[in-house]
Amino acid sequence: MTLSEQQRTAVKEAYAAYFKTPNNAQKAYAKEVMQDPKAPATSVLIAARHLLGPTFLSYAPETIWLELDPCQGARDKLMAAMALDMTPSFYWDYRVFGATTHALNDEAVAPETVPNCTPEQMAWATFEAELLFAITDGESTRPEYDESIEAYVAVCLFEAGLAIPPVGLGFAKEELDKNISPDALSLKTETEKAWAALPKEKLELHKFDDNALGAQLKKLAATWTYVSDRTVALRGNIAKL
């Protein structure tokens, strides 16, 4: 199954789990999710609905914390999911984008800072944020990314040494191109062609050449593998809910 197929399946499974009537075993597992700092945000959101009912998104956060007593990691993820439903500033405020990206990748959130996010973290966050937005606000169209977000993502990618955006971050391509020096344009073109031709199965086992092109492909492969692994883990988690 390709990554895009995995992600489409994950969306369907998450949507079905979110709107189901849970049995006792699923409610018991939902309580475990609330104490797991590594549980995916989508699973935390589904678990909260299982335990509190379909109207929980209208509750005050203090009520939710009192009822669920989640660990800090689960609390940060649930807050991020609720924010995407109420005010999806993830798509236009780079500070919120950075904080949400850290939360969705099991990192501590420090709202007063502007975090530097890795390509892997951002690629996963853009997918899971879209998934969370879809299952909580399915009748609305997902907002487009603001130019400030595109610029923020491009800077993070440039600082990570990437010449082209990895999976899920193509919206920042134009901004990233602005950061590429004329001397690196040939590497950019070469990377685009080589990445498009590279089979994506078992990328973690692929041996890349020890040169500039190989370094680019290795970084792109690392992001692809990270998102793929987290998608598989998310599906496994959702299956228990």
C-alpha positions in Angstrom: 0.0 0.0 0.0 1.4 3.4 -1.0 1.7 6.3 1.5 -1.2 8.1 -0.2 -3.3 5.0 0.0 -2.4 4.5 3.7 -3.4 8.1 4.5 -6.7 7.8 2.6 -7.5 4.6 4.5 -6.5 6.3 7.8 -9.0 9.1 7.2 -11.8 6.7 6.6 -10.9 4.6 9.6 -10.6 7.7 11.9 -13.9 9.1 10.7 -15.7 5.7 11.3 -14.1 5.4 14.8 -15.0 9.0 15.8 -18.7 8.6 15.0 -19.2 5.0 16.3 -20.9 4.1 19.6 -18.1 2.6 21.6 -18.4 -0.6 23.6 -16.9 -1.1 27.1 -13.6 -2.4 25.8 -13.2 0.6 23.5 -14.0 2.9 26.4 -11.5 1.2 28.6 -8.8 1.6 25.9 -9.8 5.3 25.5 -8.9 5.8 29.1 -5.5 4.3 28.4 -5.0 6.6 25.5 -5.6 9.6 27.8 -2.5 8.6 29.8 -0.3 7.8 26.8 2.0 10.8 25.9 2.8 9.1 22.6 -0.8 8.4 21.5 -1.6 10.2 18.2 -3.7 13.3 18.5 -6.4 11.7 16.4 -6.7 8.8 18.8 -6.8 11.3 21.7 -9.7 13.1 20.1 -11.6 9.9 19.4 -10.9 8.7 22.9 -12.3 12.0 24.4 -15.5 11.6 22.3 -15.9 8.0 23.5 -15.6 9.0 27.1 -17.5 12.3 27.1 -20.0 12.0 24.3 -20.6 13.8 21.0 -21.0 17.3 22.5 -17.6 17.4 24.3 -16.1 19.9 21.9 -18.5 22.5 23.3 -17.2 21.9 26.9 -14.8 24.3 28.6 -11.3 22.9 28.7 -11.3 22.9 32.5 -14.3 20.6 32.4 -12.6 18.2 30.0 -9.4 18.1 32.1 -11.5 17.5 35.3 -13.4 14.6 33.6 -10.5 13.0 31.7 -7.4 13.9 33.7 -5.2 13.4 30.7 -1.4 13.4 30.8 0.3 16.5 29.6 1.1 15.1 26.1 -2.5 14.0 25.6 -3.7 17.4 26.9 -1.6 19.3 24.4 -2.8 17.2 21.5 -6.4 17.5 22.5 -6.0 21.3 22.8 -4.5 21.3 19.3 -7.4 19.2 17.9 -10.0 21.4 19.6 -8.3 24.6 18.3 -8.4 23.2 14.8 -12.2 22.8 15.2 -12.8 26.2 16.7 -10.2 28.5 15.2 -7.9 26.8 12.7 -5.1 29.4 13.0 -2.7 26.6 12.3 -3.2 27.6 8.7 -2.4 31.3 9.1 -0.4 31.9 12.3 3.2 30.6 12.2 3.5 30.5 16.0 0.4 28.3 16.2 1.7 26.2 13.3 5.0 25.6 15.1 3.4 24.9 18.5 0.8 22.5 17.0 3.5 20.8 15.0 5.4 20.1 18.1 2.3 18.8 20.0 1.3 16.4 17.2 4.9 15.0 17.2 5.0 14.3 20.9 7.1 17.4 21.7 6.5 19.7 24.7 4.7 22.9 23.7 6.2 26.3 24.6 3.7 28.8 23.2 5.9 31.8 24.0 8.6 30.7 21.5 8.8 30.1 17.8 10.0 26.5 17.5 12.2 25.3 14.7 10.4 22.3 13.3 12.0 19.5 11.3 10.8 18.4 7.9 9.5 15.1 9.4 7.6 16.9 12.1 6.0 19.4 9.7 5.1 16.7 7.1 3.3 14.7 9.8 1.6 17.7 11.3 0.1 18.9 8.0 -1.4 15.5 7.4 -2.8 14.9 10.9 -4.1 18.5 11.2 -6.0 18.0 8.0 -7.4 14.7 9.3 -8.4 16.3 12.6 -10.0 19.2 10.8 -11.9 16.9 8.6 -13.5 14.7 11.3 -14.5 17.6 13.6 -15.6 20.1 10.9 -16.4 17.9 7.9 -18.8 20.4 6.3 -16.2 23.2 6.0 -13.4 23.5 3.5 -9.9 23.3 4.9 -8.3 26.8 4.9 -5.4 27.5 2.5 -2.0 28.1 4.1 -1.2 31.7 4.6 2.0 33.2 3.0 3.5 33.5 6.5 3.1 29.7 7.0 4.6 29.0 3.6 7.6 31.3 4.4 8.0 29.7 7.9 8.0 26.1 6.5 10.4 27.2 3.7 12.9 28.6 6.2 12.7 25.4 8.3 13.3 23.3 5.1 16.1 25.5 4.0 17.8 25.3 7.4 17.5 21.5 7.2 19.4 21.6 3.9 16.6 20.6 1.6 16.4 21.8 -2.0 12.9 20.6 -2.7 9.9 20.1 -0.3 9.3 16.6 1.0 6.0 14.8 1.1 3.1 16.9 2.3 4.9 20.3 2.2 4.6 21.1 -1.5 2.7 24.3 -0.6 6.0 25.9 0.4 7.8 25.1 -2.8 7.6 28.7 -4.2 9.0 30.2 -1.0 11.7 27.5 -0.7 12.7 28.3 -4.3 13.4 31.9 -3.3 16.0 30.6 -0.8 17.9 28.4 -3.3 21.1 30.0 -4.6 21.8 30.1 -8.3 24.6 27.6 -7.7 22.2 25.1 -6.3 19.6 25.2 -9.1 21.2 22.3 -10.9 21.1 20.2 -7.7 17.4 21.1 -7.2 16.5 20.0 -10.7 18.6 16.8 -10.3 16.9 16.1 -7.0 13.4 16.5 -8.4 14.1 14.1 -11.2 15.8 11.5 -9.0 13.2 11.6 -6.3 10.3 11.2 -8.8 12.0 8.1 -10.2 13.0 6.6 -6.9 10.7 3.6 -5.8 9.2 4.5 -2.4 8.9 0.9 -1.1 11.4 0.2 1.8 13.1 3.5 1.6 14.6 2.9 5.0 16.7 0.1 3.5 17.9 2.1 0.4 21.6 2.9 0.2 22.1 6.4 -1.1 25.3 7.7 -2.7 27.7 9.7 -0.6 27.3 13.0 -2.5 25.1 16.1 -2.6 22.3 14.3 -4.5 22.5 11.3 -2.2 22.2 13.6 0.8 19.1 15.3 -0.6 17.4 12.0 -1.4 18.3 10.6 2.1 16.6 13.5 3.8 13.5 13.2 1.6 13.4 9.5 2.3 13.7 10.0 6.0 10.6 12.3 6.0 8.6 9.9 3.8 9.5 7.0 6.1 8.6 9.0 9.2 5.2 9.9 7.9 4.6 6.4 6.7 5.5 4.8 10.0 3.3 7.3 12.0 0.4 6.6 9.6 0.7 2.9 10.2 1.0 3.4 14.0 -2.1 5.7 13.9 -4.1 3.1 12.0 -3.1 0.5 14.6 -4.1 2.8 17.4 -7.5 3.7 15.9 -8.3 0.0 15.3 -8.5 -0.5 19.1 -10.9 2.4 19.5 
